[in-house]
Amino acid sequence: MPSIRAPAAKKATTLTVAVKCRRFTGREQSRDIVRVIDNKEVLVLDPDLSKDYLDRIQNRTKEKKYCFDHAFGPACTNVDVYKRCISSVISGVVQGLNATVFAYGSTGSGKTYTMVGTRDDPGLMVLSLHTIFNHIKTDKSSDGFEVTCSYLEVYNEVIYDLLEKSSGHLELREDPEQGIVVAGLRCIKVHSADKILELLNLGNSRRKTESTEANATSSRSHAVLEITVKRKQRNKYRNQVMQGKLALVDLAGSERASETHNGGQKLRDGANINRSLLALANCINALGKQQKKGLAYVPYRNSKLTRILKDGLSGNSQTVMVATVSPADSQYHHTVNTLKYADRAKEIKTHIQKNIGTVDTHVSDYQRMIDSLQNEVFRLRKELAAKESQLSLKPAEKAADDMSWLNVLSHEISENVQERINLQKALFELEETNLRNRTELQHLDDAIAKQQVIEKDGAVVEALRARRQVILDNIRDNDEAGVNYQKEIEANEKHRCQLQNMNEEAISDSGNKTYLGILSQYRILAVHVVLLACFRALQLYYTNVGNS
Ligand SMILES: Nc1ncnc2c1ncn2[C@@H]1O[C@H](COP(=O)(O)OP(=O)(O)OP(=O)(O)O)[C@@H](O)[C@H]1O
């Protein structure tokens, strides 16, 4: 399938960081030490009540104050969080932008509650899905939408598909175009928010949770729900597609082994969870410093979680981090630690750009468009004949000047269409070549992985790598050439619009509006039929070449 490429224009943005302090749970008996001021500031009081006035003024207090994009106190619901910092990001997804929302905090601080929620207080995952489908439902354009969803978990550094009953271990692959992808992950087409919610519940029931000292249902895995929204212009032969991706992440809880009193498998789980959360914290640290001091290295490769989140942390994504904290004095160190990382995350920069590109219009789609245009051409031809007999005089005799100007325009439109066909053909050829290149790249990656088991970095591996580089360069060159063809196509279409406008103006100025209007509409539609028939033939040809 031809690629969906992002256009050159990028907009730099920073991570939106929100803090949410949950309310006390029934079993907690602690002092409340977190205050939210002005919807932005978070004050963490010193848990040690014995501090006196002198300690305070001599700065010996452990009281801490932070400022974030948004802060939510215990009385706020998930809907409040959603409205203030998530909903605008979600609207962008329907317009072809990528977004990542993740909850970060210690065990029992309210991450799952925030992301998944309850029946009475639905979480950010549920609210986002409803917004996406509402946008699609109320969209005024004639665009077609396709929504797909995948749900995975990273448990003990192994990736599982939560939408598969008995999922095997899945591997991460680096795709030159799509970045990090999880090979073999199921992507299900969905037509309503309810269907995704059903899948979400199913996935959640398969998620690994345990009762720990700190949380009765502690998530032992990191879960990533990914929703892709493809928006395709209907009835247009310029097959523009926009694709927005939304990643909603519920991280596992971090904890100190000494606090949880876990042993055996639970202790091992905890070590792995902490390993990936540490890797995430290290990435946040490095990215935060990178903005301030220009340091380059970010250790994404240290865990599966950070590789999966790479785009959300530094790539093409509008990202929101919701740091969750408990109000309890017993959680002071966790709270301050979470807020410290949240504070660093404010420095992280990402960029956003619309994912716009071209995709196949299926042969059947072209046929459908041709059929409907041909019906229209047929209707106009009949109307034209009726008008000619009404006029009794031949229009060429009646409006010779108008006709000759219209003929010139008509000729120019035909030339423009011919140019468009040639450009499309060149683009198809390029995309076909890159399709073959990508297949070879995949084979080379497999071969390199196999060969490395036999001899690490030997001569064969070197040769395979050299070939891989050549193919990668070819892909890049072809993609660049493709972008130029796209620009020429855009210019060509703009010119055709101008010609059609001139045509309409000429008709509206003439004394024979009705007849010339029908005549020119008839000619333009006939030209479109030729164009579509040509695209259909090209599509058929390349589909057959691809299959053989
Ligand atoms: N805003 C809230 N209002 C009421 N109860 C909450 C709120 N946030 C969290 N809780 C409750 O606190 C407890 C812990 O929350 P939750 O399971 O979401 O934490 P977590 O951070 O996901 O923990 P873990 O990392 O161990 O999975 C749950 O009983 C949950 O119902």
The ligand as a MOL file (V3000), in Angstrom:
LIG
                    3D

  0  0  0     0  0            999 V3000
M  V30 BEGIN CTAB
M  V30 COUNTS 31 33 0 0 0
M  V30 BEGIN ATOM
M  V30 1 N -10.1810 9.8000 42.1240 0
M  V30 2 C -10.4820 8.7300 42.8550 0
M  V30 3 N -11.6050 8.6740 43.5530 0
M  V30 4 C -11.9220 7.6250 44.3050 0
M  V30 5 N -11.1390 6.5350 44.4200 0
M  V30 6 C -9.9930 6.5120 43.7680 0
M  V30 7 C -9.5990 7.6130 42.9420 0
M  V30 8 N -8.4080 7.3100 42.3980 0
M  V30 9 C -8.0950 6.0820 42.8560 0
M  V30 10 N -9.0230 5.6110 43.6700 0
M  V30 11 C -9.0090 4.3060 44.3710 0
M  V30 12 O -7.6800 4.0980 44.8450 0
M  V30 13 C -7.2850 2.7340 44.6960 0
M  V30 14 C -6.0070 2.6210 43.8560 0
M  V30 15 O -6.2700 3.1510 42.5710 0
M  V30 16 P -5.6930 2.4960 41.2470 0
M  V30 17 O -5.8490 1.0140 41.2300 0
M  V30 18 O -6.2550 3.2690 40.1340 0
M  V30 19 O -4.1440 2.8290 41.4440 0
M  V30 20 P -2.9420 2.5340 40.4440 0
M  V30 21 O -2.0660 3.7340 40.4850 0
M  V30 22 O -3.4310 2.1210 39.1180 0
M  V30 23 O -2.2440 1.3420 41.1850 0
M  V30 24 P -1.2510 0.2060 40.5480 0
M  V30 25 O -0.1130 0.9370 39.9920 0
M  V30 26 O -0.8720 -0.6230 41.7460 0
M  V30 27 O -2.0350 -0.5410 39.5500 0
M  V30 28 C -8.4650 2.0280 44.0580 0
M  V30 29 O -9.2150 1.4320 45.0800 0
M  V30 30 C -9.2540 3.1510 43.4200 0
M  V30 31 O -10.6260 2.8380 43.3290 0
M  V30 END ATOM
M  V30 BEGIN BOND
M  V30 1 1 1 2
M  V30 2 1 2 3
M  V30 3 2 2 7
M  V30 4 2 3 4
M  V30 5 1 4 5
M  V30 6 2 5 6
M  V30 7 1 6 7
M  V30 8 1 6 10
M  V30 9 1 7 8
M  V30 10 2 8 9
M  V30 11 1 9 10
M  V30 12 1 10 11
M  V30 13 1 11 12
M  V30 14 1 11 30
M  V30 15 1 12 13
M  V30 16 1 13 14
M  V30 17 1 13 28
M  V30 18 1 14 15
M  V30 19 1 15 16
M  V30 20 2 16 17
M  V30 21 1 16 18
M  V30 22 1 16 19
M  V30 23 1 19 20
M  V30 24 2 20 21
M  V30 25 1 20 22
M  V30 26 1 20 23
M  V30 27 1 23 24
M  V30 28 2 24 25
M  V30 29 1 24 26
M  V30 30 1 24 27
M  V30 31 1 28 29
M  V30 32 1 28 30
M  V30 33 1 30 31
M  V30 END BOND
M  V30 END CTAB
M  END
